[in-house]
Amino acid sequence: MDGREDEPGASEGPPDPDQGTTTGAATAPPGSGVEEDLSAETTRRVDTAGAARGDVRRPGTADPQSASSVPAPSAPTTSTTSSPNGPASGPYGPGQAAVGRATGQPTPTQPSHGQPTTEQATPGPEPSVPGGPGPSSPAETGAGTTPDDQHAPAPSSEIATIGPPSGPPALSDLSSAHLLRPAKPVPRTGWRRAVYVASGGAVNPGESEADAARRALVARVNQPLQGCYKIAMLSLKGGVGKTTTTAALGATFASLRGDRVVAVDANPDRGTLAEKVPVETTATVRHLLRDAALVRRYSDVRAYTSQGPSRLEVLASEQDPAVSEAFSELDYRRAVDLLEHFYNIVLTDCGTGLMHSAMRGVLDVADSLVVVSSSSIDGARSASATLDWLDAHGYGDLVARSTAVINYVRRSSGGVDLDRVAEHFAARCRTVARLPFDPHLDEGAEIELEKLAPRTRTAMLELAAVVADDFPRVGSRVRLGPR
């Protein structure tokens, strides 16, 4: 017991605990019998606990300024005295013993070994002796503690903050991509589709590479489009399938996209574009221009067009051979200015000549060109001559964004090396597409996409995808027409 006299924080001259007294245990004023009995009882408890361990902790006599260097109490105590550095810790948390002392109410203590569970709180501050030690905390004196209390872990001085995160939750936390589990795509064709259907959807082998490629092409075709995108279909030579390609490309766009698509027959002669869809009206582009002041809604302009099964609409050219007035540049500009208020994609089937009046208006308002060539040598030469004419007349930037189409109008190309033809156009145009021969297109009748061969449908879908890749550029085209 004497070996702890040099303990840090202890001052000289404290009363020896073996003499039956302890600092901080008796807090009642002198002359109170009840408080003296409680002080004696507390002293006996401390001596008994120290004797059981073989050691009695000597009380510290540090002044209030040095009390902050004493370690924190190792367990809640039952003493009602307060440390100069803060409120004493009771069994129910810091500060409760000080509240009990101030109110004069009994302070609950932790029962141990059958000892009394409460002590009478002492009102008023603890008396101090001049020149003697100041008031001591329970951690310094060990008064009012039990062996179990002194070996309990010290309470943490940090307070954990528990609550919702700062700020409102992000709206993206409720997005479909965040909440829904990713689902495997449903197969569309082949044995995978058969297995999926036969199992009632329980077995999903996933889509094939061909299905995945088609889905990617459809996504490109459905790219967002702001405003009206105008496509000019050109060819210097007749018989290369330009009108058929116009109708098939327009039908592909209309069947996959949710917006409106119209094809305009701008052939100054008698065009055949209206024959590629079921005829619903005999009205032509001239009737629309005559009644332009009466057109206010989409239903008004719809009375002048014919619509096919794919939802493609066609505005026919003049079919009466007695009409001698040609379709002029002003007529075409007026027609496009009216149509772009109701349609998102406008395809124009131009005539075979480049020098007629309407052609200049077509090129000036076009966002992209599709130059159609046959798989023959003379067809390739005519398409290349078309590009030369455009370059020579100030439309070089339009040529650089154009798409060259090699259309197989016959089952065999003979001895023509079409790979070399494709390389020639690839050096001048943005992209090159090939359309295989198809018996349904060769008929020259109304076009139904369901009747096309799978290869032809895939090739037409690829053509629509490469054209749609230019959709994000709409509105940013800066080009000067011919001078």
C-alpha positions as CSV (number, residue, x, y, z in Angstrom):
1,M,0.0,0.0,0.0
2,D,2.9,2.4,0.8
3,G,4.4,1.7,-2.7
4,R,1.8,4.1,-4.3
5,E,2.7,7.1,-2.3
6,D,4.6,8.5,-5.3
7,E,1.7,8.1,-7.6
8,P,1.4,11.0,-10.1
9,G,-1.2,13.5,-9.2
10,A,-1.1,12.8,-5.4
11,S,0.0,15.6,-3.0
12,E,1.7,15.4,0.3
13,G,-0.1,15.1,3.7
14,P,-3.4,13.3,2.8
15,P,-4.9,11.3,5.6
16,D,-3.9,7.6,5.6
17,P,-6.8,5.4,4.4
18,D,-5.8,2.8,7.0
19,Q,-7.0,5.2,9.7
20,G,-10.6,4.9,8.6
21,T,-11.0,8.2,6.8
22,T,-11.3,9.2,3.1
23,T,-11.5,12.4,1.2
24,G,-14.8,13.2,-0.5
25,A,-16.8,10.4,1.3
26,A,-18.3,12.6,4.0
27,T,-20.0,15.5,2.4
28,A,-22.6,16.4,5.2
29,P,-21.9,19.4,7.4
30,P,-20.5,18.7,10.9
31,G,-22.9,17.8,13.6
32,S,-25.2,15.7,11.3
33,G,-25.5,12.2,12.6
34,V,-27.1,10.8,9.5
35,E,-24.3,12.1,7.3
36,E,-21.6,10.8,9.7
37,D,-23.1,7.3,9.7
38,L,-23.1,7.4,5.8
39,S,-19.5,8.6,5.7
40,A,-18.4,5.8,8.1
41,E,-20.3,3.3,6.1
42,T,-18.7,4.5,2.8
43,T,-15.2,4.4,4.4
44,R,-15.7,0.8,5.6
45,R,-16.8,-0.2,2.0
46,V,-13.7,1.3,0.5
47,D,-11.4,-0.3,3.1
48,T,-13.1,-3.7,2.6
49,A,-12.8,-3.5,-1.2
50,G,-9.1,-2.5,-0.9
51,A,-8.4,-5.3,1.5
52,A,-10.0,-7.8,-0.8
53,R,-7.6,-6.8,-3.6
54,G,-4.6,-6.4,-1.4
55,D,-4.3,-2.8,-2.3
56,V,-6.0,0.4,-1.1
57,R,-5.9,3.3,-3.6
58,R,-4.9,6.5,-1.9
59,P,-6.9,9.6,-2.6
60,G,-5.4,12.3,-4.7
61,T,-5.0,15.8,-3.4
62,A,-4.4,17.6,-6.7
63,D,-5.7,21.1,-7.0
64,P,-8.5,21.9,-9.5
65,Q,-6.0,23.1,-12.1
66,S,-4.1,19.8,-12.2
67,A,-7.2,17.6,-11.9
68,S,-7.5,17.6,-15.7
69,S,-4.4,15.3,-15.9
70,V,-6.1,12.6,-13.9
71,P,-7.5,9.8,-16.2
72,A,-11.3,9.6,-16.8
73,P,-13.3,7.5,-14.3
74,S,-13.2,3.8,-15.1
75,A,-16.9,3.2,-14.2
76,P,-20.0,5.1,-13.1
77,T,-19.9,5.8,-9.3
78,T,-22.4,6.4,-6.6
79,S,-20.7,9.5,-5.2
80,T,-22.7,12.8,-5.4
81,T,-19.6,15.0,-5.4
82,S,-18.6,16.9,-8.5
83,S,-15.2,17.3,-10.1
84,P,-13.9,20.8,-10.9
85,N,-13.6,19.7,-14.5
86,G,-17.2,18.8,-15.0
87,P,-20.2,17.0,-13.6
88,A,-19.7,13.7,-11.8
89,S,-20.8,10.5,-13.7
90,G,-23.7,8.6,-12.2
91,P,-24.8,5.1,-13.1
92,Y,-27.2,6.5,-15.7
93,G,-24.8,8.8,-17.6
94,P,-22.7,11.9,-17.1
95,G,-24.3,14.7,-15.1
96,Q,-27.0,12.8,-13.3
97,A,-25.2,12.8,-9.9
98,A,-24.8,16.6,-10.1
99,V,-28.6,16.9,-10.8
100,G,-29.4,14.8,-7.8
101,R,-27.2,16.9,-5.6
102,A,-28.7,20.1,-6.8
103,T,-32.3,18.9,-6.3
104,G,-31.7,17.1,-3.0
105,Q,-33.2,13.9,-4.4
106,P,-31.6,10.4,-3.9
107,T,-29.3,9.4,-6.6
108,P,-29.6,5.9,-7.8
109,T,-26.5,3.8,-7.6
110,Q,-25.5,0.5,-9.1
111,P,-26.2,-2.3,-6.6
112,S,-23.2,-4.5,-5.8
113,H,-22.7,-7.3,-3.2
114,G,-25.8,-6.5,-1.3
115,Q,-24.7,-2.9,-0.5
116,P,-27.3,0.0,-0.2
117,T,-28.4,1.2,-3.6
118,T,-28.8,4.9,-2.8
119,E,-27.0,7.7,-1.0
120,Q,-28.5,10.9,0.4
121,A,-27.4,13.8,-1.9
122,T,-25.6,16.6,-0.1
123,P,-27.1,20.0,-0.8
124,G,-24.7,22.9,-1.4
125,P,-21.0,23.0,-2.3
126,E,-18.4,20.9,-0.5
127,P,-16.6,22.8,2.3
128,S,-13.0,23.5,1.7
129,V,-10.2,23.8,4.3
130,P,-7.8,26.7,3.9
131,G,-4.4,25.4,2.7
132,G,-5.7,21.9,2.5
133,P,-6.6,19.8,-0.6
134,G,-9.5,20.9,-2.7
135,P,-12.6,18.8,-3.5
136,S,-11.7,15.5,-5.1
137,S,-13.6,13.6,-7.7
138,P,-14.7,10.0,-7.2
139,A,-11.9,8.9,-9.6
140,E,-9.3,10.4,-7.3
141,T,-10.7,9.0,-4.0
142,G,-12.2,5.8,-5.1
143,A,-15.1,6.5,-2.7
144,G,-18.4,5.0,-3.4
145,T,-17.1,2.4,-5.9
146,T,-17.1,-1.3,-5.8
147,P,-14.5,-3.8,-7.2
148,D,-16.7,-4.5,-10.2
149,D,-17.1,-0.8,-10.9
150,Q,-13.4,-0.1,-10.9
151,H,-12.6,-2.8,-13.4
152,A,-15.4,-1.7,-15.8
153,P,-14.4,-0.1,-19.2
154,A,-14.3,3.6,-19.2
155,P,-17.0,5.4,-21.1
156,S,-16.0,6.8,-24.4
157,S,-15.5,10.6,-24.6
158,E,-16.7,10.7,-28.2
159,I,-20.4,10.9,-29.1
160,A,-21.5,9.1,-32.3
161,T,-24.0,11.0,-34.3
162,I,-26.7,8.7,-35.7
163,G,-29.2,10.1,-38.2
164,P,-30.1,10.5,-41.9
165,P,-27.4,11.7,-44.2
166,S,-27.1,15.4,-44.9
167,G,-29.3,16.7,-47.7
168,P,-32.3,15.0,-49.5
169,P,-31.7,11.7,-51.4
170,A,-30.9,12.0,-55.0
171,L,-33.8,11.4,-57.5
172,S,-31.5,9.0,-59.4
173,D,-31.9,6.5,-56.5
174,L,-35.4,5.8,-57.8
175,S,-34.5,5.4,-61.4
176,S,-35.4,2.2,-63.2
177,A,-31.8,1.3,-63.9
178,H,-31.1,1.6,-60.2
179,L,-34.1,-0.3,-58.9
180,L,-34.7,-3.0,-61.5
181,R,-32.5,-6.0,-62.0
182,P,-31.0,-6.3,-65.5
183,A,-33.0,-8.7,-67.6
184,K,-31.6,-10.9,-70.3
185,P,-32.9,-9.8,-73.8
186,V,-35.6,-12.1,-75.2
187,P,-34.5,-14.0,-78.4
188,R,-36.3,-13.1,-81.6
189,T,-35.3,-15.7,-84.1
190,G,-33.8,-19.2,-84.5
191,W,-33.7,-22.1,-82.0
192,R,-33.3,-19.7,-79.1
193,R,-36.7,-18.3,-79.8
194,A,-38.2,-21.8,-80.1
195,V,-36.8,-22.8,-76.7
196,Y,-38.1,-19.6,-75.1
197,V,-41.6,-20.1,-76.5
198,A,-41.7,-23.8,-75.8
199,S,-40.8,-23.2,-72.1
200,G,-43.3,-20.5,-71.7
201,G,-40.5,-18.0,-71.0
202,A,-39.0,-20.1,-68.2
203,V,-35.9,-20.9,-70.2
204,N,-34.2,-17.8,-71.8
205,P,-31.0,-18.7,-73.7
206,G,-30.5,-15.1,-74.6
207,E,-30.4,-13.4,-78.0
208,S,-28.1,-14.5,-80.8
209,E,-25.4,-12.3,-82.2
210,A,-27.6,-11.5,-85.2
211,D,-30.4,-10.4,-82.9
212,A,-28.0,-8.2,-80.8
213,A,-26.7,-6.6,-84.0
214,R,-30.2,-5.9,-85.2
215,R,-31.1,-4.3,-81.9
216,A,-28.1,-2.1,-82.1
217,L,-29.1,-1.0,-85.6
218,V,-32.6,-0.2,-84.5
219,A,-31.3,1.9,-81.6
220,R,-29.2,3.9,-84.1
221,V,-32.3,4.5,-86.4
222,N,-34.2,5.7,-83.3
223,Q,-31.7,8.4,-82.4
224,P,-33.3,11.6,-81.2
225,L,-34.0,14.1,-83.9
226,Q,-34.6,17.8,-83.4
227,G,-36.5,19.6,-86.1
228,C,-37.0,18.2,-89.6
229,Y,-34.3,16.2,-91.4
230,K,-34.4,16.4,-95.2
231,I,-32.8,13.7,-97.4
232,A,-32.3,14.1,-101.1
233,M,-32.2,11.0,-103.3
234,L,-30.1,11.5,-106.4
235,S,-29.1,9.7,-109.6
236,L,-28.2,10.9,-113.1
237,K,-29.1,7.6,-114.7
238,G,-32.6,6.1,-114.8
239,G,-33.2,2.5,-114.0
240,V,-30.9,2.2,-111.0
241,G,-33.7,1.8,-108.5
242,K,-33.7,5.3,-107.0
243,T,-37.4,5.6,-106.5
244,T,-37.7,2.1,-105.1
245,T,-34.8,2.8,-102.7
246,T,-36.5,6.0,-101.6
247,A,-39.8,4.2,-100.8
248,A,-38.0,1.3,-99.0
249,L,-35.8,3.6,-96.9
250,G,-38.7,5.8,-96.0
251,A,-40.8,2.7,-95.0
252,T,-37.9,1.5,-92.8
253,F,-37.8,4.8,-91.0
254,A,-41.6,5.1,-90.6
255,S,-41.9,1.5,-89.3
256,L,-39.2,1.9,-86.6
257,R,-39.6,5.5,-85.5
258,G,-42.6,7.0,-83.7
259,D,-42.5,10.3,-85.6
260,R,-43.9,11.1,-89.0
261,V,-42.1,10.4,-92.3
262,V,-43.1,11.7,-95.7
263,A,-41.6,11.1,-99.2
264,V,-42.1,13.9,-101.8
265,D,-42.0,13.2,-105.5
266,A,-40.0,16.1,-106.9
267,N,-39.6,14.6,-110.4
268,P,-40.5,17.3,-112.9
269,D,-41.7,14.7,-115.2
270,R,-44.3,12.1,-114.3
271,G,-42.9,10.4,-111.2
272,T,-43.8,6.9,-110.0
273,L,-43.2,7.3,-106.2
274,A,-46.9,7.3,-105.4
275,E,-47.2,3.8,-106.9
276,K,-45.1,2.3,-104.1
277,V,-47.9,2.8,-101.5
278,P,-51.6,2.2,-101.7
279,V,-53.3,5.2,-103.4
280,E,-55.6,6.9,-100.9
281,T,-56.1,10.2,-102.7
282,T,-55.6,11.7,-106.2
283,A,-54.3,15.0,-104.7
284,T,-50.8,16.0,-105.7
285,V,-48.2,18.5,-104.5
286,R,-49.8,21.2,-106.7
287,H,-53.1,20.8,-104.9
288,L,-51.3,21.2,-101.6
289,L,-49.6,24.4,-102.7
290,R,-52.9,25.7,-104.0
291,D,-54.6,25.2,-100.6
292,A,-51.6,26.0,-98.5
293,A,-53.4,28.9,-96.8
294,L,-56.1,26.5,-95.5
295,V,-53.6,24.0,-94.0
296,R,-53.5,24.5,-90.2
297,R,-53.3,21.1,-88.7
298,Y,-51.7,17.7,-89.5
299,S,-55.2,16.4,-90.4
300,D,-55.4,19.0,-93.1
301,V,-52.1,18.0,-94.8
302,R,-53.0,14.4,-94.4
303,A,-55.8,14.8,-96.9
304,Y,-53.1,15.3,-99.6
305,T,-51.0,12.2,-98.9
306,S,-51.3,8.4,-99.2
307,Q,-50.0,6.2,-96.5
308,G,-48.6,2.6,-96.7
309,P,-48.7,-0.2,-94.2
310,S,-45.4,1.0,-92.7
311,R,-46.9,4.4,-92.0
312,L,-44.8,6.1,-94.7
313,E,-46.7,8.9,-96.4
314,V,-46.2,9.9,-100.0
315,L,-47.0,13.3,-101.6
316,A,-47.4,12.5,-105.3
317,S,-46.2,14.7,-108.2
318,E,-48.4,15.8,-111.0
319,Q,-49.7,12.8,-113.0
320,D,-51.7,14.7,-115.7
321,P,-49.7,14.8,-119.0
322,A,-51.6,17.8,-120.1
323,V,-50.0,20.0,-117.4
324,S,-47.1,21.7,-119.1
325,E,-45.9,23.8,-116.2
326,A,-42.8,22.1,-114.6
327,F,-42.2,21.8,-110.9
328,S,-40.0,24.8,-110.1
329,E,-37.6,25.6,-107.3
330,L,-40.1,28.0,-105.7
331,D,-42.7,25.3,-105.7
332,Y,-40.4,22.9,-103.9
333,R,-39.3,25.4,-101.3
334,R,-42.9,26.3,-100.5
335,A,-43.8,22.6,-100.2
336,V,-40.9,21.7,-97.9
337,D,-41.6,24.8,-95.7
338,L,-45.1,23.6,-95.2
339,L,-44.2,19.9,-94.6
340,E,-41.5,20.5,-92.1
341,H,-44.1,21.8,-89.6
342,F,-45.8,18.4,-89.5
343,Y,-43.1,15.8,-90.4
344,N,-39.7,15.0,-88.8
345,I,-38.2,13.3,-91.9
346,V,-38.7,14.4,-95.5
347,L,-37.3,12.3,-98.3
348,T,-37.2,13.8,-101.8
349,D,-37.2,11.7,-104.9
350,C,-35.4,13.9,-107.4
351,G,-35.5,13.5,-111.1
352,T,-32.7,12.2,-113.3
353,G,-31.6,15.7,-114.4
354,L,-29.5,18.0,-112.4
355,M,-30.2,21.2,-114.4
356,H,-33.9,21.5,-113.9
357,S,-35.2,24.4,-111.7
358,A,-36.4,22.2,-108.7
359,M,-32.9,20.6,-108.2
360,R,-31.3,23.8,-106.9
361,G,-34.0,24.1,-104.2
362,V,-33.6,20.5,-103.3
363,L,-29.9,20.8,-102.8
364,D,-30.1,24.1,-100.9
365,V,-32.4,22.7,-98.2
366,A,-31.1,19.1,-98.0
367,D,-29.4,17.9,-94.8
368,S,-27.9,14.8,-96.5
369,L,-27.6,13.1,-99.9
370,V,-28.1,9.5,-100.9
371,V,-26.6,8.9,-104.3
372,V,-27.9,5.6,-105.9
373,S,-25.8,3.6,-108.3
374,S,-26.5,0.2,-109.9
375,S,-24.1,-2.7,-109.9
376,S,-23.1,-2.1,-113.5
377,I,-20.2,-0.1,-114.8
378,D,-22.3,2.6,-116.4
379,G,-24.4,3.0,-113.3
380,A,-21.2,3.5,-111.2
381,R,-19.9,6.1,-113.7
382,S,-23.2,8.0,-113.6
383,A,-23.1,8.1,-109.8
384,S,-19.5,9.3,-109.8
385,A,-20.4,12.0,-112.4
386,T,-23.2,13.2,-110.0
387,L,-20.6,13.7,-107.3
388,D,-18.3,15.5,-109.7
389,W,-21.1,17.9,-110.7
390,L,-22.0,18.6,-107.0
391,D,-18.3,19.4,-106.2
392,A,-18.1,21.7,-109.2
393,H,-21.2,23.7,-108.2
394,G,-20.3,24.4,-104.5
395,Y,-21.8,21.4,-102.8
396,G,-18.6,19.7,-101.7
397,D,-19.4,19.6,-98.0
398,L,-22.7,18.0,-98.9
399,V,-20.9,15.3,-100.9
400,A,-18.6,14.6,-98.0
401,R,-21.6,13.8,-95.8
402,S,-23.4,11.8,-98.5
403,T,-24.1,8.1,-98.7
404,A,-23.4,6.1,-101.8
405,V,-25.8,3.1,-102.4
406,I,-24.8,0.2,-104.7
407,N,-28.1,-1.3,-105.7
408,Y,-28.1,-4.8,-107.1
409,V,-30.9,-4.4,-109.7
410,R,-30.0,-7.8,-111.2
411,R,-29.3,-11.2,-109.5
412,S,-25.7,-11.1,-110.7
413,S,-23.2,-8.3,-111.2
414,G,-21.4,-10.3,-113.9
415,G,-17.7,-9.6,-113.9
416,V,-17.8,-6.2,-112.2
417,D,-15.6,-6.0,-109.2
418,L,-18.0,-4.3,-106.8
419,D,-15.4,-4.1,-104.0
420,R,-13.4,-1.8,-106.2
421,V,-16.5,0.3,-106.9
422,A,-17.2,0.5,-103.1
423,E,-13.6,1.6,-102.5
424,H,-14.0,4.4,-105.1
425,F,-17.1,5.8,-103.4
426,A,-15.8,5.3,-99.9
427,A,-13.0,7.7,-100.7
428,R,-15.5,10.5,-101.6
429,C,-18.6,9.8,-99.4
430,R,-19.2,9.4,-95.7
431,T,-20.3,5.8,-96.1
432,V,-21.2,3.2,-98.7
433,A,-24.1,0.7,-98.5
434,R,-25.0,-2.3,-100.6
435,L,-28.6,-3.5,-101.3
436,P,-28.8,-7.1,-102.5
437,F,-31.2,-8.1,-105.3
438,D,-34.7,-8.7,-104.0
439,P,-37.6,-10.3,-106.0
440,H,-40.2,-8.3,-104.2
441,L,-38.5,-5.0,-105.1
442,D,-38.0,-6.2,-108.6
443,E,-41.7,-6.5,-109.1
444,G,-42.1,-2.7,-109.1
445,A,-45.3,-2.8,-107.2
446,E,-46.3,-1.5,-103.8
447,I,-43.6,-2.2,-101.2
448,E,-44.3,-4.2,-98.1
449,L,-41.3,-4.7,-95.7
450,E,-42.6,-8.0,-94.5
451,K,-42.2,-9.4,-98.1
452,L,-38.5,-8.5,-98.3
453,A,-35.9,-11.2,-98.0
454,P,-34.1,-11.2,-94.6
455,R,-30.9,-10.1,-96.2
456,T,-32.6,-7.1,-97.9
457,R,-34.3,-6.1,-94.7
458,T,-31.0,-6.2,-92.8
459,A,-29.3,-4.2,-95.6
460,M,-32.1,-1.6,-95.6
461,L,-31.8,-1.3,-91.8
462,E,-28.1,-0.7,-92.1
463,L,-28.7,2.0,-94.7
464,A,-31.2,3.7,-92.4
465,A,-28.8,3.5,-89.5
466,V,-25.9,5.2,-91.3
467,V,-28.2,8.0,-92.5
468,A,-29.5,8.4,-88.9
469,D,-26.0,8.8,-87.6
470,D,-26.1,12.3,-89.0
471,F,-29.2,13.3,-87.0
472,P,-27.3,14.9,-84.1
473,R,-25.8,17.4,-86.6
474,V,-29.2,18.8,-87.6
475,G,-29.3,22.5,-87.2
476,S,-25.5,22.9,-87.2
477,R,-25.1,22.7,-91.0
478,V,-23.4,25.8,-92.4
479,R,-23.2,25.7,-96.1
480,L,-23.4,28.3,-98.9
481,G,-25.2,27.4,-102.0
482,P,-23.9,27.9,-105.5
483,R,-23.0,31.5,-106.5
